[in-house]
């Protein structure tokens, strides 16, 4: 038991303290194995090429490089590095910008900007905003106000409707002009309106308190209901 203990101590001491000597002396075989001999006193003798152990020695051998160890634990996170230098300025972008499907685009030029779609567009140019579309839906959950510093025009090629769920008012500081091929004021059964130049006949001999009026002339295009 003492021999084995001394032999183990000698091998460990040699391994830890004589690695450089082994490498320098060229004692590593072509197979990467170091060959040595140990005597009864526990002294280890590294064999030179061509040597062999004596009869009183025990042959030893070990690999010059051990097997790869397991992966060690992850080290602590290092400090944050310094901020790198700013990169060079990238190339200027190009217009128009187009959606992946090619249906929508943004065109930006010195003349203005245009947001375009398949059947609609919004253009800002020269202080004018132009909106073109097959249908425009403007909605507000509360109030909706349109202010014009000068003239406010609403033109419709076909029909124009102004509707209010409650009351509606039309005010002007000057005259209010309402014109059309036929103007109807009110709803229900309507009759022609009298003008200042029209003549009406009143039957004063009628028996009751209501005096029928017969128009001899009236407005052909204004109906009052």
mmCIF file of the C-alpha atoms, coordinates in Angstrom:
data_MODEL
# 
_entry.id   MODEL 
# 
loop_
_atom_site.group_PDB 
_atom_site.id 
_atom_site.type_symbol 
_atom_site.label_atom_id 
_atom_site.label_alt_id 
_atom_site.label_comp_id 
_atom_site.label_asym_id 
_atom_site.label_entity_id 
_atom_site.label_seq_id 
_atom_site.pdbx_PDB_ins_code 
_atom_site.Cartn_x 
_atom_site.Cartn_y 
_atom_site.Cartn_z 
_atom_site.occupancy 
_atom_site.B_iso_or_equiv 
_atom_site.pdbx_formal_charge 
_atom_site.auth_seq_id 
_atom_site.auth_comp_id 
_atom_site.auth_asym_id 
_atom_site.auth_atom_id 
_atom_site.pdbx_PDB_model_num 
ATOM 1   C CA . UNK A 1 1   ? 0.000    0.000  0.000   1.00 0.00 ? 1   UNK A CA 1 
ATOM 2   C CA . UNK A 1 2   ? 2.909    2.365  0.773   1.00 0.00 ? 2   UNK A CA 1 
ATOM 3   C CA . UNK A 1 3   ? 4.364    1.623  -2.656  1.00 0.00 ? 3   UNK A CA 1 
ATOM 4   C CA . UNK A 1 4   ? 1.151    2.539  -4.417  1.00 0.00 ? 4   UNK A CA 1 
ATOM 5   C CA . UNK A 1 5   ? 0.755    5.714  -2.365  1.00 0.00 ? 5   UNK A CA 1 
ATOM 6   C CA . UNK A 1 6   ? 4.327    6.821  -3.005  1.00 0.00 ? 6   UNK A CA 1 
ATOM 7   C CA . UNK A 1 7   ? 3.961    5.956  -6.667  1.00 0.00 ? 7   UNK A CA 1 
ATOM 8   C CA . UNK A 1 8   ? 0.811    8.071  -6.949  1.00 0.00 ? 8   UNK A CA 1 
ATOM 9   C CA . UNK A 1 9   ? 2.526    10.997 -5.201  1.00 0.00 ? 9   UNK A CA 1 
ATOM 10  C CA . UNK A 1 10  ? 5.515    10.734 -7.514  1.00 0.00 ? 10  UNK A CA 1 
ATOM 11  C CA . UNK A 1 11  ? 3.338    10.636 -10.632 1.00 0.00 ? 11  UNK A CA 1 
ATOM 12  C CA . UNK A 1 12  ? 1.333    13.646 -9.439  1.00 0.00 ? 12  UNK A CA 1 
ATOM 13  C CA . UNK A 1 13  ? 4.463    15.624 -8.597  1.00 0.00 ? 13  UNK A CA 1 
ATOM 14  C CA . UNK A 1 14  ? 5.958    14.806 -11.975 1.00 0.00 ? 14  UNK A CA 1 
ATOM 15  C CA . UNK A 1 15  ? 2.819    15.735 -13.819 1.00 0.00 ? 15  UNK A CA 1 
ATOM 16  C CA . UNK A 1 16  ? 2.463    19.092 -12.057 1.00 0.00 ? 16  UNK A CA 1 
ATOM 17  C CA . UNK A 1 17  ? 6.105    20.075 -11.940 1.00 0.00 ? 17  UNK A CA 1 
ATOM 18  C CA . UNK A 1 18  ? 7.855    18.534 -14.949 1.00 0.00 ? 18  UNK A CA 1 
ATOM 19  C CA . UNK A 1 19  ? 5.545    19.134 -17.901 1.00 0.00 ? 19  UNK A CA 1 
ATOM 20  C CA . UNK A 1 20  ? 7.927    21.631 -19.472 1.00 0.00 ? 20  UNK A CA 1 
ATOM 21  C CA . UNK A 1 21  ? 10.857   19.256 -19.153 1.00 0.00 ? 21  UNK A CA 1 
ATOM 22  C CA . UNK A 1 22  ? 8.915    16.483 -20.868 1.00 0.00 ? 22  UNK A CA 1 
ATOM 23  C CA . UNK A 1 23  ? 7.905    18.689 -23.760 1.00 0.00 ? 23  UNK A CA 1 
ATOM 24  C CA . UNK A 1 24  ? 11.382   20.172 -24.072 1.00 0.00 ? 24  UNK A CA 1 
ATOM 25  C CA . UNK A 1 25  ? 13.055   16.804 -24.035 1.00 0.00 ? 25  UNK A CA 1 
ATOM 26  C CA . UNK A 1 26  ? 10.898   15.385 -26.807 1.00 0.00 ? 26  UNK A CA 1 
ATOM 27  C CA . UNK A 1 27  ? 9.667    12.600 -24.548 1.00 0.00 ? 27  UNK A CA 1 
ATOM 28  C CA . UNK A 1 28  ? 6.165    12.542 -25.999 1.00 0.00 ? 28  UNK A CA 1 
ATOM 29  C CA . UNK A 1 29  ? 5.795    9.609  -28.349 1.00 0.00 ? 29  UNK A CA 1 
ATOM 30  C CA . UNK A 1 30  ? 4.336    9.881  -31.843 1.00 0.00 ? 30  UNK A CA 1 
ATOM 31  C CA . UNK A 1 31  ? 1.084    8.509  -30.414 1.00 0.00 ? 31  UNK A CA 1 
ATOM 32  C CA . UNK A 1 32  ? 0.905    11.409 -27.922 1.00 0.00 ? 32  UNK A CA 1 
ATOM 33  C CA . UNK A 1 33  ? 1.668    9.099  -24.951 1.00 0.00 ? 33  UNK A CA 1 
ATOM 34  C CA . UNK A 1 34  ? 4.415    9.590  -22.341 1.00 0.00 ? 34  UNK A CA 1 
ATOM 35  C CA . UNK A 1 35  ? 6.056    6.341  -21.206 1.00 0.00 ? 35  UNK A CA 1 
ATOM 36  C CA . UNK A 1 36  ? 7.794    6.029  -17.823 1.00 0.00 ? 36  UNK A CA 1 
ATOM 37  C CA . UNK A 1 37  ? 8.904    3.492  -15.254 1.00 0.00 ? 37  UNK A CA 1 
ATOM 38  C CA . UNK A 1 38  ? 8.558    3.494  -11.443 1.00 0.00 ? 38  UNK A CA 1 
ATOM 39  C CA . UNK A 1 39  ? 10.815   1.560  -9.074  1.00 0.00 ? 39  UNK A CA 1 
ATOM 40  C CA . UNK A 1 40  ? 9.986    0.143  -5.668  1.00 0.00 ? 40  UNK A CA 1 
ATOM 41  C CA . UNK A 1 41  ? 10.896   3.428  -3.959  1.00 0.00 ? 41  UNK A CA 1 
ATOM 42  C CA . UNK A 1 42  ? 8.250    5.277  -5.943  1.00 0.00 ? 42  UNK A CA 1 
ATOM 43  C CA . UNK A 1 43  ? 10.712   7.119  -8.172  1.00 0.00 ? 43  UNK A CA 1 
ATOM 44  C CA . UNK A 1 44  ? 9.390    7.708  -11.657 1.00 0.00 ? 44  UNK A CA 1 
ATOM 45  C CA . UNK A 1 45  ? 11.770   7.652  -14.621 1.00 0.00 ? 45  UNK A CA 1 
ATOM 46  C CA . UNK A 1 46  ? 10.580   8.925  -17.978 1.00 0.00 ? 46  UNK A CA 1 
ATOM 47  C CA . UNK A 1 47  ? 11.783   6.736  -20.810 1.00 0.00 ? 47  UNK A CA 1 
ATOM 48  C CA . UNK A 1 48  ? 13.755   8.119  -23.681 1.00 0.00 ? 48  UNK A CA 1 
ATOM 49  C CA . UNK A 1 49  ? 12.915   6.881  -27.171 1.00 0.00 ? 49  UNK A CA 1 
ATOM 50  C CA . UNK A 1 50  ? 14.088   3.262  -27.488 1.00 0.00 ? 50  UNK A CA 1 
ATOM 51  C CA . UNK A 1 51  ? 14.339   2.666  -23.715 1.00 0.00 ? 51  UNK A CA 1 
ATOM 52  C CA . UNK A 1 52  ? 12.298   0.157  -21.735 1.00 0.00 ? 52  UNK A CA 1 
ATOM 53  C CA . UNK A 1 53  ? 11.612   -0.525 -18.070 1.00 0.00 ? 53  UNK A CA 1 
ATOM 54  C CA . UNK A 1 54  ? 13.955   -2.677 -16.013 1.00 0.00 ? 54  UNK A CA 1 
ATOM 55  C CA . UNK A 1 55  ? 12.781   -5.875 -14.401 1.00 0.00 ? 55  UNK A CA 1 
ATOM 56  C CA . UNK A 1 56  ? 12.357   -4.188 -11.002 1.00 0.00 ? 56  UNK A CA 1 
ATOM 57  C CA . UNK A 1 57  ? 10.334   -1.278 -12.439 1.00 0.00 ? 57  UNK A CA 1 
ATOM 58  C CA . UNK A 1 58  ? 6.690    -0.919 -13.209 1.00 0.00 ? 58  UNK A CA 1 
ATOM 59  C CA . UNK A 1 59  ? 5.735    0.492  -16.623 1.00 0.00 ? 59  UNK A CA 1 
ATOM 60  C CA . UNK A 1 60  ? 3.579    3.632  -16.612 1.00 0.00 ? 60  UNK A CA 1 
ATOM 61  C CA . UNK A 1 61  ? 2.060    5.647  -19.449 1.00 0.00 ? 61  UNK A CA 1 
ATOM 62  C CA . UNK A 1 62  ? -0.265   8.619  -19.767 1.00 0.00 ? 62  UNK A CA 1 
ATOM 63  C CA . UNK A 1 63  ? -1.476   10.861 -22.490 1.00 0.00 ? 63  UNK A CA 1 
ATOM 64  C CA . UNK A 1 64  ? 0.335    14.155 -22.977 1.00 0.00 ? 64  UNK A CA 1 
ATOM 65  C CA . UNK A 1 65  ? -2.994   15.922 -23.324 1.00 0.00 ? 65  UNK A CA 1 
ATOM 66  C CA . UNK A 1 66  ? -5.942   14.891 -21.241 1.00 0.00 ? 66  UNK A CA 1 
ATOM 67  C CA . UNK A 1 67  ? -9.463   14.474 -22.519 1.00 0.00 ? 67  UNK A CA 1 
ATOM 68  C CA . UNK A 1 68  ? -11.547  17.568 -22.978 1.00 0.00 ? 68  UNK A CA 1 
ATOM 69  C CA . UNK A 1 69  ? -13.279  18.630 -19.806 1.00 0.00 ? 69  UNK A CA 1 
ATOM 70  C CA . UNK A 1 70  ? -16.911  19.515 -19.480 1.00 0.00 ? 70  UNK A CA 1 
ATOM 71  C CA . UNK A 1 71  ? -18.246  22.970 -20.238 1.00 0.00 ? 71  UNK A CA 1 
ATOM 72  C CA . UNK A 1 72  ? -17.680  25.311 -17.348 1.00 0.00 ? 72  UNK A CA 1 
ATOM 73  C CA . UNK A 1 73  ? -20.366  27.554 -15.874 1.00 0.00 ? 73  UNK A CA 1 
ATOM 74  C CA . UNK A 1 74  ? -21.264  30.777 -17.630 1.00 0.00 ? 74  UNK A CA 1 
ATOM 75  C CA . UNK A 1 75  ? -19.107  33.636 -16.519 1.00 0.00 ? 75  UNK A CA 1 
ATOM 76  C CA . UNK A 1 76  ? -20.392  36.862 -15.046 1.00 0.00 ? 76  UNK A CA 1 
ATOM 77  C CA . UNK A 1 77  ? -21.622  39.542 -17.441 1.00 0.00 ? 77  UNK A CA 1 
ATOM 78  C CA . UNK A 1 78  ? -18.882  41.973 -18.256 1.00 0.00 ? 78  UNK A CA 1 
ATOM 79  C CA . UNK A 1 79  ? -19.235  45.747 -18.026 1.00 0.00 ? 79  UNK A CA 1 
ATOM 80  C CA . UNK A 1 80  ? -20.973  47.623 -20.819 1.00 0.00 ? 80  UNK A CA 1 
ATOM 81  C CA . UNK A 1 81  ? -18.574  48.743 -23.489 1.00 0.00 ? 81  UNK A CA 1 
ATOM 82  C CA . UNK A 1 82  ? -18.127  52.316 -24.590 1.00 0.00 ? 82  UNK A CA 1 
ATOM 83  C CA . UNK A 1 83  ? -20.453  53.714 -27.249 1.00 0.00 ? 83  UNK A CA 1 
ATOM 84  C CA . UNK A 1 84  ? -19.020  53.278 -30.699 1.00 0.00 ? 84  UNK A CA 1 
ATOM 85  C CA . UNK A 1 85  ? -18.460  56.072 -33.144 1.00 0.00 ? 85  UNK A CA 1 
ATOM 86  C CA . UNK A 1 86  ? -21.342  57.228 -35.329 1.00 0.00 ? 86  UNK A CA 1 
ATOM 87  C CA . UNK A 1 87  ? -21.555  55.532 -38.683 1.00 0.00 ? 87  UNK A CA 1 
ATOM 88  C CA . UNK A 1 88  ? -21.467  57.388 -41.970 1.00 0.00 ? 88  UNK A CA 1 
ATOM 89  C CA . UNK A 1 89  ? -24.607  59.051 -43.273 1.00 0.00 ? 89  UNK A CA 1 
ATOM 90  C CA . UNK A 1 90  ? -26.682  56.685 -45.377 1.00 0.00 ? 90  UNK A CA 1 
ATOM 91  C CA . UNK A 1 91  ? -27.717  57.415 -48.934 1.00 0.00 ? 91  UNK A CA 1 
ATOM 92  C CA . UNK A 1 92  ? -30.694  59.667 -49.577 1.00 0.00 ? 92  UNK A CA 1 
ATOM 93  C CA . UNK A 1 93  ? -34.038  57.927 -49.970 1.00 0.00 ? 93  UNK A CA 1 
ATOM 94  C CA . UNK A 1 94  ? -35.877  57.912 -53.246 1.00 0.00 ? 94  UNK A CA 1 
ATOM 95  C CA . UNK A 1 95  ? -39.495  58.620 -54.145 1.00 0.00 ? 95  UNK A CA 1 
ATOM 96  C CA . UNK A 1 96  ? -42.118  57.495 -54.791 1.00 0.00 ? 96  UNK A CA 1 
ATOM 97  C CA . UNK A 1 97  ? -42.506  55.212 -51.812 1.00 0.00 ? 97  UNK A CA 1 
ATOM 98  C CA . UNK A 1 98  ? -44.712  52.322 -52.873 1.00 0.00 ? 98  UNK A CA 1 
ATOM 99  C CA . UNK A 1 99  ? -46.611  49.734 -50.839 1.00 0.00 ? 99  UNK A CA 1 
ATOM 100 C CA . UNK A 1 100 ? -45.634  46.055 -51.273 1.00 0.00 ? 100 UNK A CA 1 
ATOM 101 C CA . UNK A 1 101 ? -48.665  45.420 -53.489 1.00 0.00 ? 101 UNK A CA 1 
ATOM 102 C CA . UNK A 1 102 ? -47.907  48.507 -55.585 1.00 0.00 ? 102 UNK A CA 1 
ATOM 103 C CA . UNK A 1 103 ? -51.376  50.037 -55.100 1.00 0.00 ? 103 UNK A CA 1 
ATOM 104 C CA . UNK A 1 104 ? -50.484  52.892 -52.728 1.00 0.00 ? 104 UNK A CA 1 
ATOM 105 C CA . UNK A 1 105 ? -47.707  55.456 -53.013 1.00 0.00 ? 105 UNK A CA 1 
ATOM 106 C CA . UNK A 1 106 ? -46.284  58.690 -51.612 1.00 0.00 ? 106 UNK A CA 1 
ATOM 107 C CA . UNK A 1 107 ? -44.710  61.074 -54.100 1.00 0.00 ? 107 UNK A CA 1 
ATOM 108 C CA . UNK A 1 108 ? -42.666  63.987 -52.747 1.00 0.00 ? 108 UNK A CA 1 
ATOM 109 C CA . UNK A 1 109 ? -41.291  66.660 -55.064 1.00 0.00 ? 109 UNK A CA 1 
ATOM 110 C CA . UNK A 1 110 ? -40.447  70.357 -54.871 1.00 0.00 ? 110 UNK A CA 1 
ATOM 111 C CA . UNK A 1 111 ? -43.932  71.054 -56.232 1.00 0.00 ? 111 UNK A CA 1 
ATOM 112 C CA . UNK A 1 112 ? -45.802  69.222 -53.461 1.00 0.00 ? 112 UNK A CA 1 
ATOM 113 C CA . UNK A 1 113 ? -46.763  65.847 -52.035 1.00 0.00 ? 113 UNK A CA 1 
ATOM 114 C CA . UNK A 1 114 ? -49.275  63.316 -53.330 1.00 0.00 ? 114 UNK A CA 1 
ATOM 115 C CA . UNK A 1 115 ? -50.736  60.355 -51.423 1.00 0.00 ? 115 UNK A CA 1 
ATOM 116 C CA . UNK A 1 116 ? -52.185  58.036 -54.018 1.00 0.00 ? 116 UNK A CA 1 
ATOM 117 C CA . UNK A 1 117 ? -54.359  54.929 -54.069 1.00 0.00 ? 117 UNK A CA 1 
ATOM 118 C CA . UNK A 1 118 ? -56.236  52.863 -56.668 1.00 0.00 ? 118 UNK A CA 1 
ATOM 119 C CA . UNK A 1 119 ? -59.235  55.250 -56.862 1.00 0.00 ? 119 UNK A CA 1 
ATOM 120 C CA . UNK A 1 120 ? -58.274  58.161 -54.591 1.00 0.00 ? 120 UNK A CA 1 
ATOM 121 C CA . UNK A 1 121 ? -55.555  60.734 -53.970 1.00 0.00 ? 121 UNK A CA 1 
ATOM 122 C CA . UNK A 1 122 ? -54.696  63.627 -51.655 1.00 0.00 ? 122 UNK A CA 1 
ATOM 123 C CA . UNK A 1 123 ? -52.455  66.362 -53.046 1.00 0.00 ? 123 UNK A CA 1 
ATOM 124 C CA . UNK A 1 124 ? -50.853  69.268 -51.178 1.00 0.00 ? 124 UNK A CA 1 
ATOM 125 C CA . UNK A 1 125 ? -49.399  71.877 -53.501 1.00 0.00 ? 125 UNK A CA 1 
ATOM 126 C CA . UNK A 1 126 ? -49.260  75.664 -53.642 1.00 0.00 ? 126 UNK A CA 1 
ATOM 127 C CA . UNK A 1 127 ? -51.431  76.204 -50.564 1.00 0.00 ? 127 UNK A CA 1 
ATOM 128 C CA . UNK A 1 128 ? -54.193  74.013 -52.015 1.00 0.00 ? 128 UNK A CA 1 
ATOM 129 C CA . UNK A 1 129 ? -55.358  70.631 -50.673 1.00 0.00 ? 129 UNK A CA 1 
ATOM 130 C CA . UNK A 1 130 ? -57.031  68.533 -53.352 1.00 0.00 ? 130 UNK A CA 1 
ATOM 131 C CA . UNK A 1 131 ? -58.909  65.337 -52.444 1.00 0.00 ? 131 UNK A CA 1 
ATOM 132 C CA . UNK A 1 132 ? -60.141  63.067 -55.210 1.00 0.00 ? 132 UNK A CA 1 
ATOM 133 C CA . UNK A 1 133 ? -62.066  59.872 -54.505 1.00 0.00 ? 133 UNK A CA 1 
ATOM 134 C CA . UNK A 1 134 ? -65.085  57.879 -55.567 1.00 0.00 ? 134 UNK A CA 1 
ATOM 135 C CA . UNK A 1 135 ? -66.480  58.286 -52.023 1.00 0.00 ? 135 UNK A CA 1 
ATOM 136 C CA . UNK A 1 136 ? -65.458  60.557 -49.125 1.00 0.00 ? 136 UNK A CA 1 
ATOM 137 C CA . UNK A 1 137 ? -66.717  59.862 -45.598 1.00 0.00 ? 137 UNK A CA 1 
ATOM 138 C CA . UNK A 1 138 ? -66.078  62.658 -43.068 1.00 0.00 ? 138 UNK A CA 1 
ATOM 139 C CA . UNK A 1 139 ? -67.433  61.942 -39.611 1.00 0.00 ? 139 UNK A CA 1 
ATOM 140 C CA . UNK A 1 140 ? -67.173  63.505 -36.169 1.00 0.00 ? 140 UNK A CA 1 
ATOM 141 C CA . UNK A 1 141 ? -68.396  62.088 -32.865 1.00 0.00 ? 141 UNK A CA 1 
ATOM 142 C CA . UNK A 1 142 ? -69.162  65.626 -31.656 1.00 0.00 ? 142 UNK A CA 1 
ATOM 143 C CA . UNK A 1 143 ? -69.133  68.937 -33.514 1.00 0.00 ? 143 UNK A CA 1 
ATOM 144 C CA . UNK A 1 144 ? -68.024  69.406 -37.110 1.00 0.00 ? 144 UNK A CA 1 
ATOM 145 C CA . UNK A 1 145 ? -67.173  72.898 -38.286 1.00 0.00 ? 145 UNK A CA 1 
ATOM 146 C CA . UNK A 1 146 ? -66.196  74.255 -41.687 1.00 0.00 ? 146 UNK A CA 1 
ATOM 147 C CA . UNK A 1 147 ? -64.937  77.846 -41.801 1.00 0.00 ? 147 UNK A CA 1 
ATOM 148 C CA . UNK A 1 148 ? -64.166  79.819 -44.931 1.00 0.00 ? 148 UNK A CA 1 
ATOM 149 C CA . UNK A 1 149 ? -62.448  83.194 -44.870 1.00 0.00 ? 149 UNK A CA 1 
ATOM 150 C CA . UNK A 1 150 ? -64.227  84.204 -48.062 1.00 0.00 ? 150 UNK A CA 1 
ATOM 151 C CA . UNK A 1 151 ? -66.618  82.213 -50.246 1.00 0.00 ? 151 UNK A CA 1 
ATOM 152 C CA . UNK A 1 152 ? -67.890  78.752 -49.293 1.00 0.00 ? 152 UNK A CA 1 
ATOM 153 C CA . UNK A 1 153 ? -69.139  76.709 -52.249 1.00 0.00 ? 153 UNK A CA 1 
ATOM 154 C CA . UNK A 1 154 ? -70.756  73.277 -52.322 1.00 0.00 ? 154 UNK A CA 1 
ATOM 155 C CA . UNK A 1 155 ? -71.201  71.964 -55.864 1.00 0.00 ? 155 UNK A CA 1 
ATOM 156 C CA . UNK A 1 156 ? -72.808  68.666 -56.842 1.00 0.00 ? 156 UNK A CA 1 
ATOM 157 C CA . UNK A 1 157 ? -73.079  67.372 -60.400 1.00 0.00 ? 157 UNK A CA 1 
ATOM 158 C CA . UNK A 1 158 ? -76.179  65.382 -59.462 1.00 0.00 ? 158 UNK A CA 1 
ATOM 159 C CA . UNK A 1 159 ? -77.967  65.898 -56.129 1.00 0.00 ? 159 UNK A CA 1 
ATOM 160 C CA . UNK A 1 160 ? -77.130  67.716 -52.872 1.00 0.00 ? 160 UNK A CA 1 
ATOM 161 C CA . UNK A 1 161 ? -78.786  66.872 -49.553 1.00 0.00 ? 161 UNK A CA 1 
ATOM 162 C CA . UNK A 1 162 ? -78.532  68.683 -46.217 1.00 0.00 ? 162 UNK A CA 1 
ATOM 163 C CA . UNK A 1 163 ? -80.261  66.802 -43.398 1.00 0.00 ? 163 UNK A CA 1 
ATOM 164 C CA . UNK A 1 164 ? -80.488  67.322 -39.632 1.00 0.00 ? 164 UNK A CA 1 
ATOM 165 C CA . UNK A 1 165 ? -81.989  64.900 -37.111 1.00 0.00 ? 165 UNK A CA 1 
ATOM 166 C CA . UNK A 1 166 ? -83.155  67.893 -35.034 1.00 0.00 ? 166 UNK A CA 1 
ATOM 167 C CA . UNK A 1 167 ? -83.603  71.509 -36.125 1.00 0.00 ? 167 UNK A CA 1 
ATOM 168 C CA . UNK A 1 168 ? -81.723  73.282 -38.905 1.00 0.00 ? 168 UNK A CA 1 
ATOM 169 C CA . UNK A 1 169 ? -81.130  76.954 -39.589 1.00 0.00 ? 169 UNK A CA 1 
ATOM 170 C CA . UNK A 1 170 ? -79.932  79.010 -42.529 1.00 0.00 ? 170 UNK A CA 1 
ATOM 171 C CA . UNK A 1 171 ? -78.704  82.496 -41.706 1.00 0.00 ? 171 UNK A CA 1 
ATOM 172 C CA . UNK A 1 172 ? -77.111  85.300 -43.661 1.00 0.00 ? 172 UNK A CA 1 
ATOM 173 C CA . UNK A 1 173 ? -76.286  88.936 -42.944 1.00 0.00 ? 173 UNK A CA 1 
ATOM 174 C CA . UNK A 1 174 ? -77.527  89.813 -46.423 1.00 0.00 ? 174 UNK A CA 1 
ATOM 175 C CA . UNK A 1 175 ? -80.030  88.329 -48.827 1.00 0.00 ? 175 UNK A CA 1 
ATOM 176 C CA . UNK A 1 176 ? -80.700  84.594 -49.055 1.00 0.00 ? 176 UNK A CA 1 
ATOM 177 C CA . UNK A 1 177 ? -81.169  83.374 -52.594 1.00 0.00 ? 177 UNK A CA 1 
ATOM 178 C CA . UNK A 1 178 ? -83.000  80.078 -53.110 1.00 0.00 ? 178 UNK A CA 1 
ATOM 179 C CA . UNK A 1 179 ? -83.500  79.179 -56.747 1.00 0.00 ? 179 UNK A CA 1 
ATOM 180 C CA . UNK A 1 180 ? -84.377  76.126 -58.793 1.00 0.00 ? 180 UNK A CA 1 
ATOM 181 C CA . UNK A 1 181 ? -86.612  74.897 -61.552 1.00 0.00 ? 181 UNK A CA 1 
ATOM 182 C CA . UNK A 1 182 ? -89.167  74.355 -58.773 1.00 0.00 ? 182 UNK A CA 1 
ATOM 183 C CA . UNK A 1 183 ? -88.802  75.462 -55.150 1.00 0.00 ? 183 UNK A CA 1 
ATOM 184 C CA . UNK A 1 184 ? -90.928  73.695 -52.524 1.00 0.00 ? 184 UNK A CA 1 
ATOM 185 C CA . UNK A 1 185 ? -91.267  75.204 -49.043 1.00 0.00 ? 185 UNK A CA 1 
ATOM 186 C CA . UNK A 1 186 ? -92.608  72.727 -46.496 1.00 0.00 ? 186 UNK A CA 1 
ATOM 187 C CA . UNK A 1 187 ? -94.012  69.247 -47.054 1.00 0.00 ? 187 UNK A CA 1 
ATOM 188 C CA . UNK A 1 188 ? -97.374  67.684 -47.870 1.00 0.00 ? 188 UNK A CA 1 
ATOM 189 C CA . UNK A 1 189 ? -100.036 69.169 -50.136 1.00 0.00 ? 189 UNK A CA 1 
ATOM 190 C CA . UNK A 1 190 ? -98.524  72.229 -51.755 1.00 0.00 ? 190 UNK A CA 1 
ATOM 191 C CA . UNK A 1 191 ? -99.959  75.120 -53.733 1.00 0.00 ? 191 UNK A CA 1 
ATOM 192 C CA . UNK A 1 192 ? -98.384  77.883 -55.760 1.00 0.00 ? 192 UNK A CA 1 
ATOM 193 C CA . UNK A 1 193 ? -97.047  80.878 -53.879 1.00 0.00 ? 193 UNK A CA 1 
ATOM 194 C CA . UNK A 1 194 ? -98.397  84.376 -54.458 1.00 0.00 ? 194 UNK A CA 1 
ATOM 195 C CA . UNK A 1 195 ? -96.106  87.078 -55.676 1.00 0.00 ? 195 UNK A CA 1 
ATOM 196 C CA . UNK A 1 196 ? -96.589  90.804 -55.096 1.00 0.00 ? 196 UNK A CA 1 
ATOM 197 C CA . UNK A 1 197 ? -97.753  91.187 -58.686 1.00 0.00 ? 197 UNK A CA 1 
ATOM 198 C CA . UNK A 1 198 ? -100.287 88.318 -58.531 1.00 0.00 ? 198 UNK A CA 1 
ATOM 199 C CA . UNK A 1 199 ? -104.073 88.885 -58.335 1.00 0.00 ? 199 UNK A CA 1 
ATOM 200 C CA . UNK A 1 200 ? -106.477 86.893 -56.118 1.00 0.00 ? 200 UNK A CA 1 
ATOM 201 C CA . UNK A 1 201 ? -110.284 87.026 -55.980 1.00 0.00 ? 201 UNK A CA 1 
ATOM 202 C CA . UNK A 1 202 ? -111.962 86.764 -52.570 1.00 0.00 ? 202 UNK A CA 1 
ATOM 203 C CA . UNK A 1 203 ? -115.616 85.663 -52.266 1.00 0.00 ? 203 UNK A CA 1 
ATOM 204 C CA . UNK A 1 204 ? -116.896 87.947 -49.483 1.00 0.00 ? 204 UNK A CA 1 
ATOM 205 C CA . UNK A 1 205 ? -120.490 86.766 -49.961 1.00 0.00 ? 205 UNK A CA 1 
ATOM 206 C CA . UNK A 1 206 ? -119.672 83.306 -48.710 1.00 0.00 ? 206 UNK A CA 1 
ATOM 207 C CA . UNK A 1 207 ? -121.937 82.209 -45.884 1.00 0.00 ? 207 UNK A CA 1 
ATOM 208 C CA . UNK A 1 208 ? -119.366 81.150 -43.335 1.00 0.00 ? 208 UNK A CA 1 
ATOM 209 C CA . UNK A 1 209 ? -116.468 83.031 -41.812 1.00 0.00 ? 209 UNK A CA 1 
ATOM 210 C CA . UNK A 1 210 ? -113.914 81.512 -44.191 1.00 0.00 ? 210 UNK A CA 1 
ATOM 211 C CA . UNK A 1 211 ? -113.497 83.433 -47.396 1.00 0.00 ? 211 UNK A CA 1 
ATOM 212 C CA . UNK A 1 212 ? -112.272 81.333 -50.307 1.00 0.00 ? 212 UNK A CA 1 
ATOM 213 C CA . UNK A 1 213 ? -109.506 82.877 -52.395 1.00 0.00 ? 213 UNK A CA 1 
ATOM 214 C CA . UNK A 1 214 ? -109.176 82.214 -56.093 1.00 0.00 ? 214 UNK A CA 1 
ATOM 215 C CA . UNK A 1 215 ? -105.839 82.941 -57.665 1.00 0.00 ? 215 UNK A CA 1 
ATOM 216 C CA . UNK A 1 216 ? -105.924 84.462 -61.088 1.00 0.00 ? 216 UNK A CA 1 
ATOM 217 C CA . UNK A 1 217 ? -102.124 84.257 -61.257 1.00 0.00 ? 217 UNK A CA 1 
ATOM 218 C CA . UNK A 1 218 ? -99.347  82.776 -59.067 1.00 0.00 ? 218 UNK A CA 1 
ATOM 219 C CA . UNK A 1 219 ? -95.756  81.612 -59.093 1.00 0.00 ? 219 UNK A CA 1 
ATOM 220 C CA . UNK A 1 220 ? -95.212  78.675 -61.441 1.00 0.00 ? 220 UNK A CA 1 
ATOM 221 C CA . UNK A 1 221 ? -92.028  77.478 -59.733 1.00 0.00 ? 221 UNK A CA 1 
ATOM 222 C CA . UNK A 1 222 ? -92.519  78.176 -55.987 1.00 0.00 ? 222 UNK A CA 1 
ATOM 223 C CA . UNK A 1 223 ? -94.840  75.892 -54.030 1.00 0.00 ? 223 UNK A CA 1 
ATOM 224 C CA . UNK A 1 224 ? -95.870  76.527 -50.426 1.00 0.00 ? 224 UNK A CA 1 
ATOM 225 C CA . UNK A 1 225 ? -97.125  73.628 -48.316 1.00 0.00 ? 225 UNK A CA 1 
# 
